[in-house]
Amino acid sequence: IKMICLIFTLFSSVSSNGAAASGQVAQIGATAQDPQQQQQQQQPNAWQVIKGVLFRIFIIWAISSWFRRGPSTPDPNTPAGAPRVPSRNLFPKDTLMDLYVYISENEIFTDFNNTEVLFWYQQDLVYGDWTTGESGDGCYEHYLELGLSESVKQNGSIYIHIYFTKSGFHPDPKRKGQYRRLSTVHATRMLNKYKRRKFLKTKNLLTGETEADPEMIKRAESHGPVEIISHWHPNLTINMVDDHTAWVKGSVPPPLDQHVKFDAVSGDYYPIVYFNDYWNLQKDYYPINETLQNLPLRLTYCPLSLWRWQLYAAQSARSPWNFLGEDTYEQSDEDQDSVKVALLETNPYLLGLTIVVSIVHSIFEFLAFKNDIQFWNSRQSLEGLSVRSIIFGVFQSLVVLLYILDNETNFVVQVSVFIGLLIDFWKITKVMDVRLDRENRIAGIVPRLTFKDKSTYVESSTKIYDDMAFKYLSWLLYPLFGCYAVYSLLYVEHKGWYSWVLSMLYGFLLTFGKYNCTFVMAAFSLTCIFLFVVRTPSGVHASQMLFALYSLWFIYSAIKIVQ
């Protein structure tokens, strides 16, 4: 949002500057003009604001649609320019099916004659039937405990192999007369899930002691800072999508194209088998180790409508641009868990309030950064503005960015803070004269950056009051900063001296920092309401609530002053 605001605001300012330049050429003969009136800008009416917002929304939608559009996979067997024929489902409606479920440690399964690996065999399932089953909804369940081998205990993999065959056929290709390729649907998936467990080696920097579990310290010394552990979840749903759409090969939209499989000879597609674990929360996974003897597994077969499958596929899809790494995907899974928990456990009225607060929060954030950029881009005089607060804001944003990078926060948060830092750096060029000194180079090689206060700031009384304000403010903040640094060093564990400096500065700025924009105040107040819906530490609730009350008081005072 910040980056898009910056781009469109700069674009708008260039257009307005061009129009202003044209007006100046037409008014060369006008010599008597009030300088205060030159600084006043014509306020747009409500319709102009609505048109501008709608235009920006359309551009954002067009850009996001272009980036999310996936290239269709061409069919090598189709001649160039030949029309593609719509296909059909190989399993018509109400087809009788048999379900075979095999559990094996091999990704490629061929041991059909081994009855020990046959987990579930269900006969006479009806494709697209929503009325049979134990509960009359077309669903069937099967529960069994799996024996654990030594290889699985030692971080080995275990796979599930699903076969749907038309009634009377068998999935084994070696059985002549009982196997038919077009009558067999196959899907395979790894049941266990590998997750990374990170060991944070924190200690008291003065005494060297730590409150961490000694067993965890030994594992960290033997396995390193990151250990990959196999995890297990006891529930899994097998969905067969009740769909008879005339899909065209090579034109199935992503991410659905990853699940629709076409037969190479006939051109028709197989029924879509979907492993649904969307409601399996990450907190319910537990590690597989030597202490376990059996693994419980409850399989559920259910039909699934096309539109619900599209929702699940879209939520579970990952970008084909895999440049963010597995850590980002794990963070994404944890973020989705918070949304799932809110949907499952939150009161519907409170959930509706959460959605409204989230929308209003996004609007306030958009308005805050848009107005901030527009204000500084069109500002000609610095009279009445604090340059020191801008420089302090750059320092504050830099500390926050280094802190979240050191603590491996969510990638989206990192990008947002980084763009905010770029905007703060851009503000420096608006409040100070920045140039390259090529005569006095650093080490005789690198040009030196020089900063000089603008004349409108030096010649006004603003600089005097600015220096006076920071002088008196430092008398209060510096002792508090020193006390907080001592407290953090004595009672809080850290990874090292670098982490201590960052956490100390971040904690101090979080406690005594300031927001100087009304829209940001409002957005932050709404964030505090949202924090009581999602699960966050209780200390965050207290600090954010206090700041919310202060923010609301600030907004009220600002409105009274304007009136």
VOGU-3710 file (C-alpha; in Angstrom, 3 decimals, decimal comma):
1> ikmicliftl> 0,000/0,000/0,000  2,829/2,379/0,867  4,686/1,740/-2,400  1,529/2,170/-4,506  0,687/5,391/-2,645  4,201/6,693/-3,336  4,039/5,890/-7,059  0,594/7,372/-7,672  1,188/10,400/-5,480  4,408/11,238/-7,284
11> fssvssngaa> 2,594/10,746/-10,595  -0,188/13,065/-9,478  2,297/15,645/-8,227  4,135/15,654/-11,548  0,847/16,312/-13,348  -0,121/19,063/-10,920  3,349/20,616/-11,155  3,032/20,662/-14,931  -0,338/22,359/-14,724  1,049/24,872/-12,250
21> asgqvaqiga> 3,948/25,633/-14,585  1,525/26,313/-17,439  -0,415/28,664/-15,216  2,750/30,573/-14,311  3,586/31,114/-17,978  0,136/32,518/-18,608  0,461/34,901/-15,648  3,919/36,381/-16,241  2,486/39,860/-16,364  0,880/39,571/-12,942
31> taqdpqqqqq> 3,430/41,106/-10,585  1,327/41,951/-7,561  0,345/38,667/-5,981  0,087/37,675/-2,349  2,862/35,096/-1,537  0,598/33,383/0,980  -1,983/32,779/-1,718  0,693/31,119/-3,873  1,221/28,485/-1,223  -2,479/27,702/-0,907
41> qqqpnawqvi> -3,626/24,770/-2,985  -7,063/24,383/-4,474  -8,928/21,794/-2,444  -10,556/19,105/-4,637  -14,248/18,469/-4,250  -15,736/15,173/-3,115  -16,371/13,874/-6,635  -12,722/14,447/-7,623  -11,574/12,530/-4,557  -13,938/9,621/-5,332
51> kgvlfrifii> -12,785/9,520/-8,959  -9,153/9,489/-7,875  -9,703/6,651/-5,403  -11,673/4,594/-7,940  -8,979/5,127/-10,562  -6,272/3,980/-8,151  -8,332/0,900/-7,183  -8,756/0,013/-10,859  -5,029/0,363/-11,554  -4,129/-1,747/-8,509
61> waisswfrrg> -6,618/-4,431/-9,590  -5,233/-4,443/-13,141  -1,630/-4,725/-11,957  -2,400/-7,495/-9,436  -4,423/-9,408/-12,051  -1,558/-9,175/-14,518  0,969/-10,482/-11,979  -1,301/-13,294/-10,779  -2,110/-14,432/-14,301  -0,352/-17,750/-14,953
71> pstpdpntpa> 0,753/-18,849/-18,410  -1,362/-21,676/-19,786  0,520/-24,859/-20,470  0,510/-25,539/-24,213  -0,406/-28,983/-25,437  2,545/-30,397/-27,424  0,254/-32,887/-29,174  -2,017/-30,175/-30,584  -0,897/-28,582/-33,861  -0,291/-24,867/-33,812
81> gaprvpsrnl> -3,457/-22,923/-34,533  -5,735/-25,966/-34,186  -8,842/-25,422/-32,029  -8,878/-27,130/-28,656  -11,804/-29,449/-28,091  -13,572/-29,375/-24,699  -13,123/-32,570/-22,711  -15,426/-34,541/-20,443  -15,162/-36,312/-17,117  -14,153/-39,959/-17,472
91> fpkdtlmdly> -16,473/-40,826/-14,571  -20,077/-39,888/-15,435  -22,555/-38,873/-12,786  -23,667/-41,697/-10,398  -20,787/-43,990/-11,403  -20,275/-46,897/-8,984  -16,729/-46,831/-7,572  -14,454/-48,785/-5,271  -11,958/-47,057/-2,991  -8,509/-48,513/-2,266
101> vyiseneift> -6,243/-46,797/0,272  -2,666/-48,021/0,735  -0,144/-46,755/3,305  3,498/-47,247/2,375  6,943/-45,791/2,946  7,584/-45,774/-0,803  6,542/-42,820/-2,906  5,949/-45,077/-5,916  3,632/-47,905/-4,949  3,584/-51,353/-6,646
111> dfnntevlfw> 2,936/-53,797/-3,779  -0,792/-54,325/-4,398  -0,747/-57,933/-3,173  0,454/-57,006/0,314  -2,674/-56,939/2,470  -0,803/-55,360/5,399  -0,442/-52,043/3,570  -4,111/-51,937/2,544  -5,517/-49,381/4,980  -9,083/-49,043/3,697
121> yqqdlvygdw> -11,243/-50,738/1,100  -14,707/-49,300/0,476  -17,060/-50,735/-2,146  -19,959/-49,298/-4,101  -19,350/-45,609/-3,645  -21,533/-43,466/-5,892  -19,777/-40,572/-7,655  -21,616/-37,329/-6,879  -23,909/-38,866/-4,267  -24,653/-36,534/-1,326
131> ttgesgdgcy> -27,232/-38,634/0,549  -25,534/-41,908/1,564  -23,061/-42,519/4,369  -23,368/-42,746/8,115  -24,698/-39,198/8,476  -26,600/-39,009/5,202  -24,181/-36,492/3,662  -22,241/-38,817/1,362  -19,277/-39,090/3,783  -17,556/-42,204/5,095
141> ehylelglse> -14,918/-42,546/7,830  -12,279/-45,103/8,653  -9,965/-45,109/11,680  -6,899/-47,239/12,315  -3,589/-46,971/14,144  -0,471/-47,432/12,047  2,588/-49,241/13,269  5,821/-47,248/13,288  8,993/-48,558/11,700  12,465/-47,443/12,741
151> svkqngsiyi> 12,974/-45,513/9,503  9,842/-43,434/10,121  10,972/-42,729/13,686  14,268/-41,465/12,272  12,619/-38,743/10,183  11,514/-41,108/7,431  8,536/-40,432/5,168  5,210/-42,221/4,943  2,871/-41,953/1,941  -0,797/-42,527/1,263
161> hiyftksgfh> -1,862/-43,918/-2,125  -5,506/-43,430/-3,139  -7,132/-45,404/-5,971  -10,690/-44,948/-7,208  -11,771/-47,571/-9,693  -15,049/-48,191/-11,418  -16,913/-51,023/-9,752  -15,468/-54,422/-10,703  -11,968/-53,188/-11,572  -8,679/-53,348/-9,625
171> pdpkrkgqyr> -5,871/-50,751/-9,424  -3,085/-53,323/-10,042  -1,901/-52,989/-13,677  -0,560/-56,558/-13,577  -4,035/-58,043/-13,238  -5,132/-58,746/-16,770  -8,815/-58,257/-17,362  -9,341/-56,486/-14,004  -7,394/-53,302/-14,721  -8,394/-50,526/-17,060
181> rlstvhatrm> -6,462/-47,279/-17,331  -9,446/-45,034/-18,036  -11,351/-46,578/-15,121  -8,690/-45,892/-12,462  -7,968/-42,607/-10,665  -4,775/-42,394/-8,627  -3,460/-39,803/-6,171  -0,454/-39,890/-3,817  0,570/-37,683/-0,941  3,073/-37,672/1,913
191> lnkykrrkfl> 1,226/-38,007/5,212  3,864/-36,638/7,543  4,969/-33,036/7,385  8,488/-31,748/7,925  8,731/-28,650/10,043  11,716/-26,660/11,189  12,412/-26,182/14,845  14,765/-23,345/15,582  16,850/-23,069/18,707  17,365/-19,540/19,942
201> ktknlltget> 20,488/-19,472/22,065  19,701/-16,664/24,462  21,482/-15,928/27,696  22,119/-13,205/30,220  25,002/-11,245/28,734  26,496/-10,451/32,144  26,250/-13,804/33,932  26,051/-16,154/30,944  23,123/-18,052/32,523  19,936/-19,043/30,718
211> eadpemikra> 16,483/-20,326/31,655  16,231/-22,594/28,600  15,662/-26,331/28,976  18,992/-28,203/29,274  17,679/-30,918/26,931  16,964/-28,302/24,283  20,455/-26,894/24,708  21,978/-30,324/24,092  19,881/-30,819/20,951  20,935/-27,397/19,719
221> eshgpveiis> 24,581/-28,303/20,193  24,183/-31,628/18,360  21,787/-30,632/15,544  22,716/-27,001/15,035  20,486/-23,913/15,223  17,825/-25,485/12,954  16,471/-29,031/13,235  14,087/-30,584/10,705  11,566/-32,843/12,443  8,816/-35,004/10,994
231> hwhpnltinm> 5,339/-34,162/12,350  2,014/-35,966/12,268  -1,640/-35,004/12,177  -4,242/-37,718/12,828  -6,957/-36,392/10,469  -7,170/-36,191/6,699  -10,106/-35,757/4,323  -10,242/-37,221/0,827  -12,514/-35,174/-1,400  -13,714/-36,187/-4,849
241> vddhtawvkg> -14,915/-33,057/-6,627  -18,408/-33,375/-8,078  -17,593/-31,582/-11,314  -18,466/-32,214/-14,956  -17,188/-28,975/-16,474  -16,043/-29,211/-20,099  -12,456/-28,225/-19,297  -10,157/-27,423/-22,229  -6,634/-28,785/-21,913  -4,133/-25,965/-21,549
251> svpppldqhv> -6,799/-23,408/-20,608  -7,613/-24,421/-17,030  -7,006/-21,350/-14,833  -4,435/-21,572/-12,034  -4,319/-22,922/-9,387  -6,968/-25,401/-10,623  -4,675/-26,570/-13,439  -2,470/-28,295/-10,853  -5,282/-30,708/-9,971  -7,074/-31,385/-13,281
261> kfdavsgdyy> -5,327/-34,330/-14,984  -6,033/-35,136/-18,633  -5,626/-38,479/-20,348  -2,970/-38,259/-23,053  -4,848/-40,510/-25,502  -8,529/-39,693/-25,152  -8,078/-36,041/-24,082  -10,681/-36,391/-21,328  -9,922/-35,643/-17,696  -9,996/-37,820/-14,601
271> pivyfndywn> -12,157/-37,002/-11,571  -10,420/-34,542/-9,288  -9,133/-36,115/-6,063  -8,236/-33,491/-3,474  -6,446/-34,090/-0,159  -8,141/-31,608/2,132  -6,211/-30,653/5,257  -7,236/-27,004/5,309  -8,716/-27,199/8,805  -5,708/-29,069/10,238
281> lqkdyypine> -4,148/-26,420/12,449  -0,388/-26,242/12,816  -0,667/-26,401/16,596  -2,285/-29,865/16,350  0,752/-31,427/14,657  3,073/-33,326/16,975  6,597/-34,631/16,319  7,306/-38,259/15,414  10,047/-39,666/17,631  11,203/-42,806/19,408
291> tlqnlplrlt> 8,589/-42,488/22,158  5,713/-43,224/19,783  4,681/-46,757/18,940  1,625/-46,120/16,757  0,238/-43,284/14,679  -3,549/-42,768/14,723  -5,102/-41,926/11,374  -8,726/-41,052/10,677  -9,559/-40,855/6,981  -12,779/-39,262/5,785
301> ycplslwrwq> -14,173/-39,522/2,277  -16,607/-36,805/1,200  -17,882/-35,353/-2,065  -16,998/-31,724/-2,700  -18,682/-29,101/-4,843  -16,744/-27,178/-7,475  -16,996/-23,741/-5,872  -15,856/-24,997/-2,450  -12,947/-26,795/-4,068  -11,960/-23,562/-5,813
311> lyaaqsarsp> -11,931/-21,797/-2,448  -9,753/-24,485/-0,863  -7,389/-24,612/-3,850  -6,989/-20,836/-3,914  -6,269/-20,679/-0,172  -3,761/-23,539/-0,280  -1,988/-22,462/-3,475  1,543/-21,139/-3,328  3,123/-18,750/-5,747  5,137/-20,354/-8,574
321> wnflgedtye> 7,813/-17,745/-7,915  9,532/-19,702/-5,183  12,068/-17,076/-4,166  10,944/-16,482/-0,597  12,217/-19,726/0,905  10,541/-22,329/3,082  10,712/-20,118/6,172  8,295/-17,664/4,586  5,865/-20,457/3,723  5,947/-21,725/7,308
331> qsdedqdsvk> 5,197/-18,209/8,513  2,340/-18,047/6,006  0,882/-21,284/7,408  1,025/-19,859/10,915  -0,668/-16,663/9,747  -3,438/-18,689/8,122  -3,880/-20,578/11,378  -4,790/-17,359/13,154  -7,483/-16,712/10,549  -8,823/-20,271/10,870
341> valletnpyl> -8,944/-20,036/14,663  -10,804/-16,738/14,378  -13,341/-18,352/12,044  -13,791/-21,403/14,250  -13,777/-19,924/17,734  -14,881/-16,287/17,411  -18,416/-15,114/18,036  -20,108/-14,229/14,698  -20,842/-10,662/15,832  -17,273/-10,164/16,990
351> lgltivvsiv> -16,040/-11,675/13,722  -18,157/-9,190/11,775  -16,704/-6,373/13,863  -13,229/-7,689/13,083  -13,891/-7,573/9,342  -15,222/-4,017/9,558  -12,265/-2,917/11,698  -9,818/-4,501/9,264  -11,371/-2,678/6,295  -11,431/0,668/8,099
361> hsifeflafk> -7,865/0,089/9,291  -6,691/-0,455/5,708  -8,471/2,728/4,596  -6,857/4,775/7,361  -3,436/3,352/6,576  -3,860/4,159/2,897  -4,990/7,724/3,672  -2,189/8,234/6,187  0,632/7,387/3,794  -1,039/9,063/0,805
371> ndiqfwnsrq> -1,508/12,346/2,673  1,952/12,120/4,168  3,602/11,809/0,757  1,411/14,478/-0,830  2,130/16,885/2,010  5,908/16,583/1,807  5,985/16,494/-1,982  4,111/19,804/-2,317  5,665/21,598/0,659  7,742/24,642/-0,287
381> sleglsvrsi> 8,396/26,263/3,085  9,599/24,518/6,247  8,323/27,191/8,583  6,519/25,536/11,477  7,883/22,052/10,705  10,346/20,117/12,845  13,287/18,847/10,810  14,713/17,035/13,820  11,551/14,927/14,132  11,981/13,812/10,508
391> ifgvfqslvv> 15,559/12,748/11,172  14,467/10,987/14,348  11,746/9,215/12,344  14,390/7,831/9,957  16,373/6,543/12,921  13,239/5,000/14,417  12,287/3,237/11,161  15,830/1,942/10,732  15,848/0,467/14,243  12,488/-1,219/13,671
401> llyildnetn> 13,670/-2,716/10,370  16,901/-4,070/11,868  14,980/-5,476/14,826  12,423/-7,398/12,760  15,204/-8,706/10,505  17,103/-9,942/13,548  13,972/-11,671/14,879  12,895/-13,134/11,492  9,461/-11,589/11,360  6,923/-12,167/8,590
411> fvvqvsvfig> 8,181/-11,262/5,109  5,202/-9,009/4,392  5,935/-7,004/7,539  9,587/-6,692/6,536  8,651/-5,340/3,106  6,160/-2,882/4,606  8,698/-1,503/7,089  11,380/-1,303/4,389  9,114/0,746/2,112  8,287/3,000/5,053
421> llidfwkitk> 12,024/3,522/5,616  12,482/4,487/1,967  9,699/7,058/2,346  11,434/8,475/5,440  14,709/8,727/3,531  12,851/10,522/0,756  11,557/13,035/3,321  15,148/13,933/4,199  15,629/15,261/0,666  12,571/17,468/1,179
431> vmdvrldren> 13,635/19,067/4,455  17,388/19,344/3,816  19,714/20,102/0,907  21,466/16,820/0,144  24,325/16,754/-2,353  27,462/14,824/-3,210  30,756/16,457/-2,311  33,142/15,140/-4,952  36,046/17,279/-3,756  36,296/15,875/-0,216
441> riagivprlt> 36,004/12,143/-0,903  36,050/9,441/1,764  39,442/7,681/1,550  39,901/9,588/-1,701  37,443/7,274/-3,519  33,827/7,559/-2,379  32,077/10,953/-2,690  30,925/12,395/0,597  27,246/13,083/1,326  26,620/16,530/2,766
451> fkdkstyves> 23,475/17,713/4,499  22,540/21,361/4,908  19,442/22,950/6,388  17,197/24,726/3,920  17,043/28,493/4,042  13,314/28,531/4,864  14,104/26,528/8,004  17,204/28,446/9,139  15,786/31,912/8,562  12,607/31,192/10,514
461> stkiyddmaf> 12,142/30,887/14,253  11,179/27,228/13,784  14,779/26,044/14,149  15,103/27,801/17,512  11,966/26,180/18,923  12,902/22,864/17,355  16,286/22,845/19,097  14,690/23,982/22,343  12,039/21,251/22,236  14,538/18,450/21,642
471> kylswllypl> 16,823/19,877/24,301  14,179/19,751/27,026  12,846/16,461/25,758  16,295/14,911/25,970  16,503/15,800/29,666  13,583/13,433/30,246  14,278/10,729/27,661  17,990/10,168/28,210  17,648/9,121/31,883  14,720/6,871/30,951
481> fgcyavysll> 16,775/5,392/28,136  19,656/4,659/30,484  17,398/2,999/33,058  15,737/0,862/30,388  19,134/-0,188/29,024  20,297/-1,295/32,477  17,053/-3,179/33,111  17,249/-4,960/29,751  20,851/-5,954/30,385  20,211/-7,296/33,884
491> yvehkgwysw> 16,898/-9,132/33,554  16,354/-9,988/29,877  18,134/-12,706/27,907  19,552/-11,924/24,470  21,294/-13,722/21,629  24,248/-11,329/21,737  25,304/-7,754/22,189  23,938/-6,781/18,771  20,536/-8,203/19,639  20,645/-6,462/23,002
501> vlsmlygfll> 21,255/-3,075/21,377  18,439/-3,592/18,885  15,927/-4,922/21,416  16,798/-2,141/23,841  16,328/0,574/21,216  13,180/-1,055/19,850  11,615/-1,470/23,289  12,425/2,118/24,194  11,004/3,483/20,941  7,924/1,293/21,270
511> tfgkynctfv> 7,285/2,677/24,737  8,154/6,348/24,167  7,834/6,661/20,387  5,253/8,854/18,803  2,917/8,920/15,840  2,365/12,382/14,393  -0,416/11,786/11,887  -4,107/11,752/12,707  -4,885/8,985/10,214  -2,141/6,836/11,704
521> maafsltcif> -3,561/7,492/15,159  -6,973/6,288/14,039  -5,522/3,238/12,286  -3,516/2,364/15,377  -6,592/2,646/17,571  -8,429/0,216/15,316  -5,417/-2,084/15,464  -5,761/-2,179/19,224  -9,371/-3,328/18,850  -8,239/-6,008/16,410
531> lfvvrtpsgv> -5,581/-7,232/18,861  -8,305/-8,267/21,280  -9,794/-10,544/18,618  -6,635/-12,348/17,532  -4,331/-14,129/19,946  -1,433/-11,968/21,105  0,596/-11,748/24,337  -1,160/-10,070/27,228  1,604/-7,479/27,555  0,889/-6,310/24,027
541> hasqmlfaly> -2,786/-5,889/24,929  -1,967/-3,601/27,856  0,509/-1,361/26,031  -1,623/-1,099/22,899  -4,743/-0,292/24,937  -2,990/2,577/26,696  -1,766/3,927/23,406  -5,257/3,530/21,905  -6,709/5,746/24,645  -3,966/8,289/24,035
551> slwfiysaik> -4,613/8,138/20,278  -8,333/8,745/20,701  -7,583/11,698/22,992  -5,160/13,065/20,405  -7,764/12,788/17,622  -10,369/14,516/19,792  -7,954/17,356/20,603  -7,018/17,748/16,937  -10,678/17,982/15,911  -11,369/20,606/18,605
561> ivq> -8,402/22,674/17,422  -9,598/22,507/13,810  -13,059/23,600/14,878
//
